Amino acid sequence: NDGRIASVAGTWRMADFGASFAQEMRAGLTAVIPDVRLDPRTRAPEVVAAYESIGTRAVLDVPLVQDGRLVAMLFIHHPD
């Protein structure tokens, strides 16, 4: 990254970033969210706060599901 977003390496609870978002990831669906404050999957105040805690406002997440299980995720997050 260009240094504007801190590393998010670690373990996170996907539900903290939106229950329907987490459900879509487990189903193998790519998520494009231009503004987490406006998207119905992520606009709840506690979810927006979770994204703000990692300096993220826009999201592109691509899940990898193998044998029906979410095993990895490629993500691009943007602060603006």
Buried (B, 14 or more C-beta within 10 A) or exposed (E): EEEEEEEEEEEEEBEBBBBBBBEBBBEEEEBEBEBBEEBEBBBEEEBBEBBEEBBBBBBBBBBEBEEEEBEEEEEEBBBE
